[in-house]
Amino acid sequence: MWRVVPVLLLVFYLQHCAHGEPEVPCYFIFGDSLSDSGNNNKLVTLGRANFPPNGIDFPNGPTGRFCNGRTIVDVLAELLKLEDYIPPYATVSDYRILQGANFASGSSGIRDETGRHYGDLITMKEQLKNYQIAVSRLTNILGNDTAAMDHLSKCLFTVGIGSHDYINNYYLPQLYPTNSEYTPVQYASVLINQYFQQLKTLYKHGARKVAILGLGRLGCMPLEVGLYGEVADTECVEFINDAVQIFNDRLVRLVDGLNANLTDAHFTYINMSGIQSFDAAAFGFRVRNNGCCGGQLPCLPFSVSCSNRTEHIYWDFINPTEAANMIYAQRAYISQTPLMPTRWIYTP
C-alpha cells in the first residue's frame, strides 16, 4: 500500500487544498486526445470517447474525454484554482468563453492529413480558426479589440500537439507516405516549421502566456509496443522515442526563438518526456504498456475495463489514466516558479 501514497496525497490536495483565488483569469487549450474534452462528440469519426467505459471515474461520466477520469489539462485547471474545468469549444457559451475554451480534438495533429483514417477531426489549423472566432466573440462581449487583447494577455494557453503526427502518420506507413518521404530529422524539421507558423498565429491573436507541451515517450504507448514491440524487443520502442527527441530538441529552440523575437511573448516548454520518466512502481503503477481498456487496441464502446485503474499508466492504447495525468500535471505545475517563466521545464 505504501507505493500508492504519493497518488493518494495528490488526490487529497486537489480535493481539499487547491482553493483560493485563481492564478489566471482564463485558460485556453489546444491539442489532441490528451486534452480533448468533447469537441469530437458530434463528428463522424472513430476518434470519439463519449461512451462508457470512458469517464468511469469522472463526475459527469463519459464526456468525450479519452480517459477514465480527468485529463492533464483538467488537473492543471484544478491546480490553477480555476472554478471549473474548461468546456469544449463545441458547447461553450458566450459568457463562459471569458474564462476560456478547450479547442483540442482527438487524433488531430500539426499536419492536416494526420489521423484522417479515423474520420473527421479538428486539425490544429482549424482549431486556430475556431479560436479566431472565439476572439471575435470576446471582442463583442468586451466592447472593443483593445479590451479583448488586454483580457487575452492575462490568460494561460496550453498547446499540446504533434503526438499523432508520429503515431497516426509517420509510424503508420501502411496509410501515410511521410515515412518514405522524410528521414526522422527531416520530418521533425517539417513539423517544427509548420508549428512555428501556427504558434505565431496564436500570438497574433492575443496569446502571450503560452505553455507548449513537448511530446512524451510515444514509443512506450501500448499502441506502439503492440505494433513494433517484437522488432524493438524492449519495453519501449526506442527508435520512436529517439525520433520524438529530435522533434523536442527543435521545439525547445523554437520556444527560445519565439521569446526572443515576439514582443511581450512568454512561451514556455514543458518537458513531457522528462516528466514521464519516473519510477512507476514507486507510484503504485504495475502495468506500464498495456491499456486498462482495450490493452494494445482501441477502447471500444461498453468494453470491460480493468478494475485496478490506479495501477495502469495507460487508460487505452494511447492515452493515460487519470492517475498518470495527476502525476504529469503536478510535476509540470511544481516545476514552474513564477507562474510563467521563459522555460517551464521539468528535469527528473
Disulfide bonds with the S-S distance in Angstrom:
Cys26-Cys155 1.90
Cys220-Cys236 2.08
Cys292-Cys306 1.95
Cys293-Cys299 2.03
